[in-house]
Amino acid sequence: MIEYYGYEEILLALEEPVEGEKCESQYDLLWKGVLESTFWHFMNFMFPDKTLEWDESCEVEFLDKELQQLLPGANGRKGVRNVDKLAKVILENGMYHYFLIHIEVQSTKGDGGLAKRVFEYWYRLYDKYQVPVTTIAILADGTRSYRPNSYDISFMGTEARFKFNSYKILDQDESELRENPNPFAVVVLTALLALKNRKADDEELLSIKRDLYAQMIRRDMTVDCMRGVYDFLARYVHFDNQENMLKFENQLKRDFGGDTTMGIAELLLEDVRQKAVEEKVLQIASNLLKMGLSLAVIAEATGLHIEHLKELK
């Protein structure tokens, strides 16, 4: 039986203890959750030089059930860890009203059938919907030589080649990810550090997770997006002793100034609210500077230091 998960179901499932095969299954759920919560960031990260203008004001429609019905049993292959997402993206203008993007995340090399499978998905999706379809495979496995990006078929002089977008996590530059302001860069950085530090002990993992959290809060995103990224970075890098998860969250509250009675979700919300207040104060100060008020008056009205106002001016 195929199970479909919404974001709330994903969060509930992630609260269960993880070990063995269940741990691998939760990695799948983490990818499903973070792709949904960061979808527009994901699109702009993967296609920074986009030639199409998609409408980010529209709610994204995920068609995962429809996708599974096109190729039943595709995710039941032994030894293969993969996640399939299908999203309907509304366009602002152009010949087509929308296009489809099929995202596959594969965290193990498996049986090598990825290229054939995404080709089958592509032609069935195109046949059913008659709109443009693009495919991106995120390769989160640890095998450097494994990098499928096309599927070839030929018979008696008739040939076809299907090429698709292939994104290898191990190929990514850690320093570039750290400098990239897109929140999805933190997701990729998390997966990259998880691969690089597969033999790290729990103390080393604590340090890695704190570093990832610091990366996350530097970026501008909504609360829901931040919750998705946090759930991913907190659980994708997996502790051997789950008691260290509580230790990690308590460290975050101390390191980043949260109330010890406040949950991480509330801490994230408070952080976003504080940033919004700071931006509003800066906007007010900027307007008062344009009106010609003195720095002393503006400092008293806004609570900003005069040196800060000089920089703003």
Backbone as CSV, one residue per row, in Angstrom:
resi,resn,N_x,N_y,N_z,CA_x,CA_y,CA_z,C_x,C_y,C_z
1,MET,0.849,-1.206,0.000,0.000,0.000,0.000,0.878,1.248,0.000
2,ILE,0.567,2.206,-0.869,1.332,3.444,-0.946,0.762,4.441,0.054
3,GLU,1.650,5.104,0.821,1.217,6.108,1.782,1.644,7.480,1.294
4,TYR,0.767,8.456,1.470,1.057,9.821,1.067,1.095,10.698,2.305
5,TYR,2.043,11.596,2.374,2.253,12.395,3.576,2.137,13.883,3.262
6,GLY,1.350,14.585,4.072,1.373,16.038,4.069,2.416,16.502,5.058
7,TYR,2.657,17.835,5.136,3.736,18.336,5.980,3.493,18.035,7.455
8,GLU,2.232,18.160,7.929,1.968,17.895,9.338,2.199,16.423,9.676
9,GLU,1.801,15.525,8.760,2.033,14.099,8.985,3.518,13.798,9.022
10,ILE,4.270,14.510,8.193,5.723,14.337,8.173,6.321,14.715,9.530
11,LEU,5.880,15.842,10.079,6.409,16.281,11.368,6.083,15.275,12.464
12,LEU,4.863,14.729,12.439,4.487,13.741,13.442,5.324,12.481,13.312
13,ALA,5.544,12.030,12.075,6.327,10.819,11.856,7.764,10.990,12.313
14,LEU,8.274,12.211,12.202,9.662,12.468,12.580,9.877,12.471,14.085
15,GLU,8.802,12.529,14.840,8.947,12.500,16.286,9.243,11.103,16.810
16,GLU,8.999,10.062,15.988,9.243,8.700,16.420,10.735,8.417,16.448
17,PRO,11.228,7.545,17.337,12.652,7.186,17.363,13.046,6.521,16.065
18,VAL,14.296,6.701,15.648,14.739,6.185,14.357,15.875,5.198,14.525
19,GLU,15.788,4.103,13.786,16.883,3.145,13.761,16.687,2.234,12.564
20,GLY,17.810,1.740,12.022,17.751,0.782,10.921,17.001,1.310,9.717
21,GLU,16.098,0.464,9.159,15.357,0.830,7.961,14.436,2.014,8.212
22,LYS,13.887,2.124,9.446,13.017,3.256,9.752,13.782,4.561,9.623
23,CYS,15.068,4.566,9.972,15.895,5.759,9.838,15.968,6.185,8.379
24,GLU,16.180,5.217,7.462,16.236,5.533,6.044,14.902,6.080,5.568
25,SER,13.795,5.495,6.046,12.476,5.971,5.671,12.265,7.407,6.123
26,GLN,12.783,7.766,7.302,12.624,9.125,7.779,13.467,10.109,6.975
27,TYR,14.608,9.664,6.445,15.351,10.524,5.533,14.481,10.894,4.339
28,ASP,13.726,9.924,3.836,12.825,10.196,2.717,11.794,11.247,3.102
29,LEU,11.209,11.093,4.298,10.207,12.042,4.761,10.807,13.436,4.932
30,LEU,12.052,13.504,5.385,12.713,14.794,5.536,12.838,15.501,4.196
31,TRP,13.233,14.767,3.162,13.332,15.372,1.832,11.962,15.824,1.327
32,LYS,10.945,14.997,1.537,9.593,15.381,1.123,9.173,16.676,1.808
33,GLY,9.386,16.738,3.125,8.987,17.914,3.881,9.728,19.172,3.476
34,VAL,11.039,19.077,3.316,11.816,20.285,3.039,11.588,20.762,1.605
35,LEU,11.321,19.872,0.668,11.019,20.297,-0.699,9.697,21.060,-0.749
36,GLU,8.752,20.652,0.068,7.476,21.358,0.110,7.623,22.722,0.791
37,SER,8.306,22.754,1.916,8.379,24.004,2.690,9.311,25.038,2.061
38,THR,10.235,24.606,1.213,11.193,25.551,0.598,11.036,25.616,-0.915
39,PHE,9.870,25.254,-1.430,9.763,24.987,-2.871,10.255,26.142,-3.742
40,TRP,9.809,27.371,-3.484,10.232,28.475,-4.357,11.725,28.765,-4.191
41,HIS,12.240,28.611,-2.994,13.685,28.748,-2.803,14.422,27.661,-3.579
42,PHE,13.867,26.442,-3.555,14.440,25.340,-4.315,14.476,25.677,-5.807
43,MET,13.376,26.191,-6.345,13.305,26.520,-7.769,14.337,27.579,-8.144
44,ASN,14.442,28.619,-7.331,15.393,29.688,-7.641,16.839,29.269,-7.403
45,PHE,17.043,28.287,-6.533,18.386,27.750,-6.305,18.825,26.900,-7.490
46,MET,17.953,26.034,-7.958,18.295,25.131,-9.050,18.293,25.810,-10.409
47,PHE,17.488,26.854,-10.559,17.402,27.548,-11.852,17.616,29.045,-11.638
48,PRO,18.835,29.453,-11.229,19.092,30.874,-10.931,18.979,31.770,-12.159
49,ASP,19.256,31.221,-13.337,19.167,32.003,-14.580,17.912,31.610,-15.341
50,LYS,16.798,31.607,-14.631,15.555,31.095,-15.210,15.148,31.897,-16.444
51,THR,14.662,31.190,-17.449,14.171,31.811,-18.676,12.656,31.936,-18.653
52,LEU,12.000,31.285,-17.688,10.555,31.383,-17.517,10.252,32.160,-16.243
53,GLU,9.159,32.892,-16.247,8.738,33.632,-15.064,7.584,32.891,-14.411
54,TRP,7.880,32.172,-13.330,6.797,31.484,-12.632,6.205,32.393,-11.575
55,ASP,4.955,32.142,-11.250,4.196,32.999,-10.352,4.302,32.473,-8.919
56,GLU,5.161,33.097,-8.130,5.385,32.636,-6.768,4.279,33.053,-5.809
57,SER,3.333,33.858,-6.284,2.207,34.224,-5.432,1.148,33.119,-5.405
58,CYS,1.225,32.188,-6.343,0.268,31.082,-6.404,0.708,29.949,-5.479
59,GLU,-0.247,29.305,-4.871,0.063,28.155,-4.027,0.506,26.993,-4.900
60,VAL,1.584,26.342,-4.496,2.105,25.220,-5.281,1.188,24.004,-5.100
61,GLU,0.869,23.364,-6.201,0.064,22.144,-6.146,0.986,20.945,-6.347
62,PHE,1.048,20.074,-5.349,1.870,18.873,-5.441,0.994,17.707,-5.899
63,LEU,1.462,17.001,-6.920,0.680,15.933,-7.544,1.333,14.574,-7.315
64,ASP,1.789,14.334,-6.084,2.508,13.091,-5.792,1.636,11.854,-5.991
65,LYS,0.368,11.934,-5.625,-0.525,10.791,-5.808,-0.670,10.457,-7.287
66,GLU,-0.867,11.494,-8.097,-0.996,11.293,-9.538,0.287,10.697,-10.120
67,LEU,1.425,11.144,-9.593,2.710,10.632,-10.070,2.831,9.138,-9.794
68,GLN,2.503,8.709,-8.581,2.623,7.302,-8.215,1.678,6.429,-9.027
69,GLN,0.526,6.974,-9.395,-0.430,6.194,-10.177,0.065,5.945,-11.601
70,LEU,0.963,6.802,-12.073,1.502,6.622,-13.420,2.480,5.451,-13.499
71,LEU,3.184,5.192,-12.409,4.202,4.132,-12.401,4.110,3.376,-11.074
72,PRO,3.055,2.598,-10.874,2.868,1.906,-9.589,4.047,0.992,-9.264
73,GLY,4.435,1.012,-7.984,5.501,0.119,-7.543,6.901,0.610,-7.812
74,ALA,7.040,1.829,-8.385,8.383,2.315,-8.735,9.247,2.547,-7.503
75,ASN,8.616,2.848,-6.362,9.386,3.122,-5.147,9.524,1.912,-4.245
76,GLY,9.108,0.748,-4.745,9.183,-0.439,-3.912,10.386,-1.311,-4.187
77,ARG,11.392,-0.789,-4.877,12.555,-1.584,-5.251,13.499,-1.726,-4.064
78,LYS,13.904,-2.930,-3.783,14.770,-3.200,-2.640,16.139,-2.554,-2.830
79,GLY,16.627,-1.928,-1.781,17.973,-1.363,-1.811,18.065,0.019,-2.413
80,VAL,16.921,0.613,-2.789,16.949,1.933,-3.394,16.222,2.915,-2.487
81,ARG,16.885,4.012,-2.158,16.254,5.057,-1.358,16.024,6.249,-2.258
82,ASN,14.787,6.540,-2.571,14.523,7.701,-3.406,13.200,8.349,-3.027
83,VAL,13.076,9.613,-3.338,11.881,10.397,-3.061,11.430,11.025,-4.368
84,ASP,10.143,10.914,-4.678,9.590,11.540,-5.871,8.631,12.642,-5.473
85,LYS,8.788,13.814,-6.105,7.842,14.915,-5.928,7.455,15.415,-7.311
86,LEU,6.181,15.727,-7.472,5.702,16.314,-8.720,4.956,17.595,-8.374
87,ALA,5.380,18.712,-8.952,4.777,20.001,-8.644,4.265,20.671,-9.917
88,LYS,3.144,21.332,-9.773,2.537,22.105,-10.857,2.906,23.565,-10.641
89,VAL,3.632,24.151,-11.585,4.150,25.512,-11.441,3.413,26.436,-12.401
90,ILE,2.725,27.431,-11.853,1.964,28.391,-12.653,2.911,29.428,-13.251
91,LEU,2.712,29.718,-14.532,3.528,30.712,-15.227,2.819,32.053,-15.261
92,GLU,3.598,33.134,-15.254,3.008,34.468,-15.297,2.541,34.832,-16.700
93,ASN,3.235,34.325,-17.694,2.823,34.601,-19.076,3.447,33.548,-19.976
94,GLY,3.177,33.657,-21.261,3.775,32.722,-22.207,2.742,31.817,-22.846
95,MET,3.231,30.868,-23.624,2.364,29.987,-24.393,1.586,29.027,-23.487
96,TYR,2.230,28.573,-22.409,1.601,27.607,-21.510,1.205,28.276,-20.200
97,HIS,0.100,27.801,-19.610,-0.370,28.334,-18.336,0.459,27.786,-17.172
98,TYR,0.964,26.572,-17.313,1.763,25.970,-16.261,2.685,24.906,-16.847
99,PHE,3.661,24.491,-16.049,4.486,23.345,-16.421,4.631,22.459,-15.197
100,LEU,5.143,21.250,-15.401,5.330,20.293,-14.321,6.815,20.086,-14.080
101,ILE,7.180,19.960,-12.817,8.558,19.603,-12.483,8.547,18.340,-11.640
102,HIS,9.266,17.341,-12.123,9.398,16.077,-11.403,10.755,16.098,-10.704
103,ILE,10.733,15.966,-9.388,11.958,15.986,-8.590,12.166,14.603,-8.003
104,GLU,13.328,14.037,-8.246,13.662,12.766,-7.602,14.926,12.956,-6.788
105,VAL,14.868,12.555,-5.532,16.045,12.568,-4.666,16.427,11.122,-4.416
106,GLN,17.666,10.765,-4.736,18.118,9.393,-4.510,19.336,9.412,-3.601
107,SER,19.212,8.756,-2.460,20.288,8.793,-1.463,21.143,7.530,-1.455
108,THR,20.850,6.580,-2.353,21.713,5.418,-2.550,21.825,5.149,-4.043
109,LYS,22.923,4.520,-4.441,23.103,4.211,-5.853,22.052,3.224,-6.344
110,GLY,21.710,2.251,-5.502,20.659,1.311,-5.868,21.015,0.441,-7.049
111,ASP,20.009,0.156,-7.869,20.193,-0.780,-8.982,20.552,-0.104,-10.296
112,GLY,20.785,1.219,-10.254,21.166,1.928,-11.473,20.012,2.207,-12.419
113,GLY,18.778,2.072,-11.946,17.623,2.246,-12.834,17.022,3.634,-12.831
114,LEU,17.699,4.613,-12.240,17.117,5.949,-12.123,16.814,6.567,-13.487
115,ALA,17.768,6.517,-14.418,17.598,7.185,-15.714,16.386,6.642,-16.470
116,LYS,16.243,5.332,-16.497,15.099,4.726,-17.193,13.793,5.109,-16.507
117,ARG,13.807,5.124,-15.181,12.588,5.408,-14.436,12.120,6.846,-14.654
118,VAL,13.039,7.834,-14.581,12.601,9.219,-14.764,12.174,9.468,-16.209
119,PHE,12.770,8.728,-17.156,12.315,8.817,-18.542,10.873,8.333,-18.662
120,GLU,10.557,7.205,-18.010,9.196,6.680,-18.062,8.208,7.648,-17.422
121,TYR,8.611,8.235,-16.297,7.757,9.245,-15.679,7.530,10.418,-16.638
122,TRP,8.612,10.876,-17.285,8.529,12.046,-18.151,7.548,11.829,-19.297
123,TYR,7.688,10.707,-20.016,6.815,10.557,-21.182,5.373,10.281,-20.780
124,ARG,5.152,9.654,-19.633,3.779,9.429,-19.177,3.140,10.731,-18.692
125,LEU,3.935,11.570,-18.027,3.419,12.864,-17.607,3.090,13.746,-18.807
126,TYR,3.997,13.767,-19.787,3.755,14.591,-20.964,2.531,14.097,-21.725
127,ASP,2.391,12.788,-21.848,1.254,12.211,-22.560,-0.062,12.544,-21.858
128,LYS,-0.057,12.521,-20.522,-1.295,12.757,-19.773,-1.681,14.228,-19.728
129,TYR,-0.708,15.112,-19.486,-1.033,16.519,-19.248,-0.826,17.419,-20.462
130,GLN,-0.012,17.006,-21.422,0.246,17.789,-22.639,0.754,19.198,-22.324
131,VAL,1.637,19.292,-21.351,2.312,20.552,-21.016,3.794,20.239,-20.844
132,PRO,4.664,21.254,-20.859,6.090,20.981,-20.666,6.362,20.321,-19.312
133,VAL,7.306,19.390,-19.315,7.707,18.677,-18.103,9.226,18.727,-17.999
134,THR,9.737,19.114,-16.852,11.177,19.055,-16.635,11.468,18.144,-15.452
135,THR,12.636,17.521,-15.477,13.031,16.563,-14.445,14.341,16.998,-13.814
136,ILE,14.420,16.892,-12.490,15.698,17.121,-11.821,15.932,15.994,-10.827
137,ALA,17.084,15.355,-10.935,17.473,14.289,-10.014,18.522,14.836,-9.056
138,ILE,18.211,14.813,-7.771,19.171,15.215,-6.744,19.850,13.948,-6.233
139,LEU,21.132,13.820,-6.497,21.887,12.621,-6.146,22.574,12.850,-4.802
140,ALA,21.968,12.306,-3.751,22.474,12.508,-2.393,23.218,11.284,-1.885
141,ASP,23.677,10.438,-2.784,24.406,9.220,-2.425,25.888,9.537,-2.206
142,GLY,26.617,8.555,-1.699,28.036,8.753,-1.409,28.974,8.178,-2.438
143,THR,28.485,7.811,-3.625,29.319,7.223,-4.681,29.669,8.289,-5.708
144,ARG,30.917,8.742,-5.721,31.303,9.858,-6.588,31.135,9.542,-8.071
145,SER,31.348,8.297,-8.450,31.289,7.942,-9.867,29.864,7.796,-10.387
146,TYR,28.888,7.779,-9.491,27.494,7.592,-9.899,26.867,8.946,-10.203
147,ARG,26.606,9.224,-11.471,26.061,10.515,-11.864,25.222,10.415,-13.152
148,PRO,24.117,9.689,-13.136,23.272,9.570,-14.331,22.662,10.912,-14.717
149,ASN,22.619,11.184,-16.022,21.968,12.403,-16.499,21.266,12.226,-17.841
150,SER,21.196,10.966,-18.324,20.518,10.741,-19.603,20.099,9.276,-19.707
151,TYR,19.168,9.047,-20.624,18.723,7.684,-20.912,18.658,7.531,-22.426
152,ASP,19.339,6.512,-22.965,19.402,6.274,-24.406,18.644,5.005,-24.765
153,ILE,17.946,5.078,-25.873,17.235,3.911,-26.373,17.367,3.888,-27.889
154,SER,17.631,2.709,-28.453,17.787,2.619,-29.910,17.377,1.239,-30.392
155,PHE,16.917,1.184,-31.658,16.547,-0.085,-32.270,16.472,0.091,-33.783
156,MET,17.300,-0.659,-34.494,17.278,-0.709,-35.952,17.280,0.684,-36.585
157,GLY,18.219,1.522,-36.133,18.376,2.843,-36.722,17.502,3.928,-36.122
158,THR,16.583,3.559,-35.220,15.761,4.552,-34.529,16.350,4.779,-33.142
159,GLU,16.665,6.042,-32.835,17.323,6.347,-31.572,16.655,7.528,-30.878
160,ALA,16.742,7.519,-29.571,16.246,8.654,-28.781,17.140,8.814,-27.561
161,ARG,17.380,10.048,-27.174,18.146,10.343,-25.960,17.334,11.299,-25.091
162,PHE,17.125,10.908,-23.843,16.422,11.728,-22.871,17.450,12.266,-21.886
163,LYS,17.618,13.581,-21.845,18.555,14.209,-20.913,17.760,14.911,-19.826
164,PHE,18.260,14.851,-18.605,17.564,15.487,-17.498,18.567,16.195,-16.599
165,ASN,18.052,17.104,-15.775,18.898,17.837,-14.833,19.375,16.894,-13.736
166,SER,20.673,16.871,-13.505,21.257,15.994,-12.493,22.115,16.835,-11.551
167,TYR,21.811,16.786,-10.256,22.498,17.619,-9.269,23.145,16.717,-8.234
168,LYS,24.479,16.639,-8.273,25.232,15.765,-7.390,25.649,16.526,-6.128
169,ILE,25.157,16.093,-4.971,25.474,16.775,-3.717,26.982,16.800,-3.464
170,LEU,27.665,15.669,-3.703,29.101,15.587,-3.425,29.937,16.534,-4.285
171,ASP,29.400,17.015,-5.403,30.133,17.933,-6.271,30.120,19.373,-5.761
172,GLN,29.277,19.671,-4.788,29.054,21.062,-4.409,30.185,21.603,-3.548
173,ASP,30.436,22.891,-3.710,31.495,23.575,-2.972,30.938,24.100,-1.653
174,GLU,31.512,23.655,-0.551,30.990,24.024,0.774,31.031,25.529,1.002
175,SER,32.118,26.176,0.597,32.233,27.617,0.838,31.204,28.398,0.030
176,GLU,30.917,27.955,-1.190,29.911,28.636,-2.017,28.518,28.477,-1.413
177,LEU,28.237,27.299,-0.873,26.946,27.092,-0.222,26.795,28.001,0.984
178,ARG,27.878,28.187,1.724,27.827,29.051,2.906,27.583,30.509,2.522
179,GLU,28.061,30.909,1.372,27.900,32.294,0.932,26.577,32.530,0.209
180,ASN,25.935,31.478,-0.244,24.684,31.610,-0.995,23.546,31.983,-0.041
181,PRO,22.857,33.116,-0.251,21.796,33.543,0.672,20.501,32.746,0.551
182,ASN,20.385,31.923,-0.478,19.161,31.141,-0.670,19.023,30.102,0.450
183,PRO,17.872,30.037,1.133,17.697,29.053,2.213,17.918,27.607,1.786
184,PHE,17.662,27.289,0.503,17.859,25.903,0.083,19.337,25.527,0.094
185,ALA,20.219,26.517,0.074,21.650,26.233,0.178,21.970,25.547,1.498
186,VAL,21.208,25.868,2.557,21.426,25.224,3.859,21.021,23.752,3.791
187,VAL,19.963,23.451,3.030,19.532,22.060,2.847,20.638,21.257,2.158
188,VAL,21.187,21.807,1.083,22.262,21.128,0.355,23.504,21.003,1.236
189,LEU,23.827,22.072,1.964,24.980,22.037,2.865,24.812,20.953,3.922
190,THR,23.597,20.800,4.436,23.323,19.752,5.426,23.582,18.372,4.846
191,ALA,23.050,18.126,3.641,23.248,16.824,3.010,24.721,16.584,2.696
192,LEU,25.435,17.642,2.289,26.858,17.517,1.977,27.667,17.185,3.232
193,LEU,27.404,17.891,4.330,28.141,17.633,5.565,27.806,16.262,6.145
194,ALA,26.569,15.818,5.932,26.199,14.471,6.381,27.022,13.415,5.647
195,LEU,27.256,13.626,4.346,28.068,12.691,3.572,29.540,12.761,3.983
196,LYS,30.029,13.967,4.198,31.444,14.151,4.533,31.786,13.657,5.937
197,ASN,30.776,13.608,6.807,31.038,13.293,8.215,30.294,12.042,8.662
198,ARG,30.257,11.048,7.788,29.527,9.816,8.108,30.133,9.064,9.292
199,LYS,31.416,9.295,9.563,32.068,8.587,10.670,32.239,9.463,11.910
200,ALA,31.638,10.641,11.905,31.781,11.555,13.045,31.020,11.022,14.255
201,ASP,31.566,11.290,15.442,30.848,10.889,16.655,29.830,11.960,17.023
202,ASP,29.063,11.706,18.083,27.972,12.606,18.433,28.442,13.992,18.832
203,GLU,29.605,14.092,19.470,30.117,15.405,19.852,30.451,16.241,18.619
204,GLU,31.041,15.603,17.624,31.346,16.301,16.374,30.060,16.698,15.658
205,LEU,29.057,15.817,15.707,27.780,16.112,15.068,27.064,17.275,15.748
206,LEU,27.199,17.383,17.057,26.624,18.522,17.775,27.178,19.832,17.223
207,SER,28.479,19.873,17.009,29.124,21.073,16.476,28.647,21.362,15.056
208,ILE,28.509,20.327,14.251,28.049,20.483,12.866,26.630,21.036,12.840
209,LYS,25.764,20.489,13.692,24.373,20.956,13.718,24.273,22.405,14.176
210,ARG,25.062,22.791,15.162,25.052,24.184,15.609,25.503,25.112,14.488
211,ASP,26.501,24.689,13.743,26.983,25.462,12.606,25.882,25.614,11.558
212,LEU,25.159,24.526,11.277,24.081,24.580,10.291,22.954,25.494,10.755
213,TYR,22.656,25.459,12.046,21.612,26.336,12.578,22.014,27.804,12.415
214,ALA,23.277,28.101,12.684,23.763,29.471,12.505,23.642,29.900,11.050
215,GLN,23.913,28.961,10.128,23.746,29.249,8.705,22.275,29.545,8.381
216,MET,21.386,28.780,8.966,19.959,28.933,8.677,19.434,30.303,9.109
217,ILE,19.738,30.725,10.332,19.146,31.959,10.837,19.737,33.206,10.184
218,ARG,20.814,33.045,9.420,21.367,34.172,8.661,20.530,34.503,7.433
219,ARG,19.668,33.592,7.025,18.946,33.745,5.767,17.508,34.213,5.983
220,ASP,17.020,34.931,5.005,15.670,35.495,5.087,14.658,34.478,4.577
221,MET,13.704,34.082,5.432,12.677,33.117,5.023,11.487,33.208,5.951
222,THR,10.382,32.635,5.534,9.185,32.627,6.365,9.360,31.643,7.523
223,VAL,8.448,31.726,8.490,8.502,30.818,9.631,8.312,29.377,9.175
224,ASP,7.340,29.129,8.291,7.094,27.759,7.823,8.305,27.195,7.105
225,CYS,8.940,28.042,6.293,10.147,27.606,5.587,11.254,27.298,6.588
226,MET,11.410,28.155,7.587,12.455,27.949,8.582,12.216,26.669,9.377
227,ARG,10.958,26.397,9.693,10.637,25.153,10.404,11.038,23.944,9.563
228,GLY,10.759,24.019,8.244,11.113,22.906,7.371,12.609,22.688,7.288
229,VAL,13.359,23.783,7.140,14.820,23.686,7.071,15.381,23.181,8.398
230,TYR,14.814,23.692,9.506,15.294,23.240,10.814,15.061,21.743,11.015
231,ASP,13.855,21.276,10.702,13.571,19.841,10.852,14.539,19.005,10.024
232,PHE,14.889,19.507,8.843,15.817,18.779,7.977,17.211,18.731,8.593
233,LEU,17.751,19.890,8.962,19.130,19.905,9.468,19.243,19.235,10.835
234,ALA,18.176,19.306,11.638,18.238,18.727,12.972,18.222,17.206,12.943
235,ARG,17.561,16.620,11.923,17.366,15.171,11.921,18.121,14.435,10.814
236,TYR,18.501,15.151,9.752,19.209,14.484,8.660,20.604,14.056,9.094
237,VAL,21.238,14.903,9.876,22.518,14.533,10.498,22.139,13.796,11.779
238,HIS,22.258,12.488,11.760,21.599,11.629,12.744,22.530,11.243,13.895
239,PHE,22.073,11.472,15.142,22.815,11.060,16.327,22.660,9.562,16.572
240,ASP,23.739,8.926,17.074,23.624,7.537,17.523,22.786,7.466,18.802
241,ASN,23.029,8.400,19.715,22.280,8.476,20.962,21.260,9.608,20.842
242,GLN,19.981,9.256,20.800,18.951,10.258,20.558,18.789,11.252,21.702
243,GLU,19.355,10.948,22.872,19.318,11.916,23.967,20.103,13.177,23.601
244,ASN,21.026,13.044,22.656,21.811,14.205,22.224,20.982,15.196,21.419
245,MET,19.818,14.761,20.916,18.932,15.695,20.217,18.423,16.753,21.193
246,LEU,18.042,16.324,22.393,17.601,17.266,23.421,18.761,18.172,23.835
247,LYS,19.951,17.603,23.952,21.142,18.384,24.286,21.396,19.447,23.222
248,PHE,21.222,19.071,21.960,21.408,19.994,20.845,20.433,21.165,20.937
249,GLU,19.153,20.868,21.166,18.148,21.930,21.229,18.387,22.845,22.427
250,ASN,18.803,22.280,23.546,19.109,23.109,24.718,20.312,24.009,24.459
251,GLN,21.302,23.490,23.719,22.456,24.312,23.369,22.044,25.478,22.481
252,LEU,21.131,25.211,21.540,20.664,26.272,20.647,20.000,27.389,21.441
253,LYS,19.183,27.016,22.388,18.481,28.021,23.194,19.462,28.898,23.961
254,ARG,20.544,28.267,24.456,21.552,29.044,25.181,22.391,29.894,24.215
255,ASP,22.836,29.283,23.134,23.749,29.970,22.217,23.092,31.126,21.486
256,PHE,21.790,30.970,21.155,21.133,31.971,20.329,20.087,32.783,21.094
257,GLY,20.191,32.732,22.418,19.414,33.659,23.222,17.961,33.326,23.400
258,GLY,17.589,32.065,23.364,16.194,31.702,23.544,15.861,31.399,24.986
259,ASP,14.583,31.574,25.331,14.080,31.201,26.643,14.187,29.684,26.780
260,THR,14.714,29.199,27.896,14.897,27.752,28.065,13.579,27.004,28.124
261,THR,12.477,27.711,28.387,11.168,27.054,28.403,10.506,27.104,27.037
262,MET,11.123,27.772,26.106,10.539,27.962,24.781,10.976,26.841,23.846
263,GLY,10.025,26.263,23.119,10.364,25.239,22.142,11.091,25.839,20.959
264,ILE,11.753,24.985,20.161,12.516,25.485,19.014,11.611,26.193,18.011
265,ALA,10.403,25.652,17.770,9.487,26.294,16.817,9.159,27.721,17.261
266,GLU,8.894,27.898,18.583,8.593,29.228,19.115,9.823,30.130,19.039
267,LEU,10.998,29.543,19.268,12.245,30.300,19.180,12.457,30.827,17.762
268,LEU,12.166,29.992,16.772,12.295,30.418,15.375,11.311,31.536,15.066
269,LEU,10.082,31.380,15.549,9.065,32.399,15.310,9.468,33.728,15.936
270,GLU,10.001,33.679,17.150,10.434,34.897,17.834,11.573,35.566,17.072
271,ASP,12.464,34.749,16.512,13.592,35.293,15.745,13.088,36.032,14.506
272,VAL,12.116,35.441,13.804,11.556,36.084,12.616,10.838,37.377,12.989
273,ARG,10.079,37.345,14.096,9.380,38.551,14.546,10.365,39.664,14.870
274,GLN,11.462,39.314,15.536,12.459,40.306,15.915,13.088,40.947,14.686
275,LYS,13.368,40.120,13.675,13.939,40.653,12.428,12.963,41.613,11.762
276,ALA,11.661,41.277,11.799,10.641,42.138,11.195,10.576,43.480,11.914
277,VAL,10.670,43.457,13.249,10.647,44.692,14.040,11.855,45.547,13.705
278,GLU,13.031,44.923,13.611,14.252,45.665,13.301,14.166,46.320,11.929
279,GLU,13.620,45.604,10.955,13.469,46.168,9.610,12.517,47.358,9.623
280,LYS,11.429,47.250,10.409,10.466,48.344,10.497,11.096,49.579,11.127
281,VAL,11.881,49.386,12.193,12.550,50.501,12.863,13.519,51.191,11.903
282,LEU,14.266,50.397,11.132,15.212,50.974,10.164,14.487,51.779,9.100
283,GLN,13.317,51.287,8.666,12.539,52.003,7.653,12.039,53.337,8.212
284,ILE,11.582,53.329,9.470,11.118,54.573,10.112,12.273,55.569,10.226
285,ALA,13.429,55.062,10.657,14.596,55.930,10.794,14.995,56.531,9.457
286,SER,14.940,55.719,8.411,15.290,56.203,7.073,14.340,57.317,6.639
287,ASN,13.048,57.132,6.913,12.067,58.161,6.548,12.302,59.460,7.326
288,LEU,12.633,59.342,8.619,12.890,60.526,9.438,14.145,61.266,8.982
289,LEU,15.151,60.501,8.524,16.366,61.130,7.990,16.043,61.935,6.735
290,LYS,15.177,61.391,5.901,14.786,62.100,4.669,14.020,63.385,4.996
291,MET,13.340,63.405,6.136,12.583,64.589,6.556,13.497,65.665,7.154
292,GLY,14.767,65.300,7.386,15.731,66.273,7.874,15.821,66.408,9.373
293,LEU,15.220,65.471,10.122,15.305,65.548,11.583,16.729,65.259,12.036
294,SER,17.082,65.764,13.189,18.440,65.587,13.713,18.667,64.150,14.140
295,LEU,19.938,63.729,14.150,20.273,62.371,14.553,19.877,62.107,16.004
296,ALA,20.014,63.108,16.854,19.684,62.931,18.268,18.196,62.650,18.444
297,VAL,17.353,63.387,17.711,15.905,63.201,17.810,15.507,61.818,17.297
298,ILE,16.106,61.421,16.174,15.773,60.116,15.587,16.246,58.985,16.495
299,ALA,17.418,59.162,17.097,17.949,58.141,18.009,17.018,57.964,19.198
300,GLU,16.509,59.075,19.729,15.607,58.983,20.873,14.285,58.331,20.479
301,ALA,13.823,58.602,19.262,12.527,58.083,18.813,12.578,56.602,18.469
302,THR,13.708,56.165,17.961,13.788,54.779,17.467,14.584,53.840,18.360
303,GLY,15.422,54.414,19.247,16.265,53.562,20.080,17.541,53.133,19.398
304,LEU,17.805,53.625,18.186,19.028,53.282,17.465,20.177,54.172,17.917
305,HIS,21.396,53.619,17.860,22.569,54.411,18.209,22.848,55.439,17.116
306,ILE,23.418,56.571,17.515,23.719,57.631,16.545,24.700,57.139,15.483
307,GLU,25.702,56.326,15.893,26.652,55.805,14.929,25.943,54.957,13.858
308,HIS,24.946,54.184,14.289,24.168,53.375,13.345,23.403,54.289,12.389
309,LEU,22.856,55.372,12.920,22.105,56.306,12.070,23.026,57.000,11.060
310,LYS,24.277,57.273,11.480,25.235,57.867,10.551,25.503,56.932,9.378
311,GLU,25.639,55.638,9.687,25.850,54.647,8.620,24.628,54.593,7.690
312,LEU,23.452,54.626,8.321,22.223,54.576,7.535,22.090,55.803,6.632
313,LYS,22.492,56.970,7.172,22.433,58.205,6.411,23.372,58.191,5.219
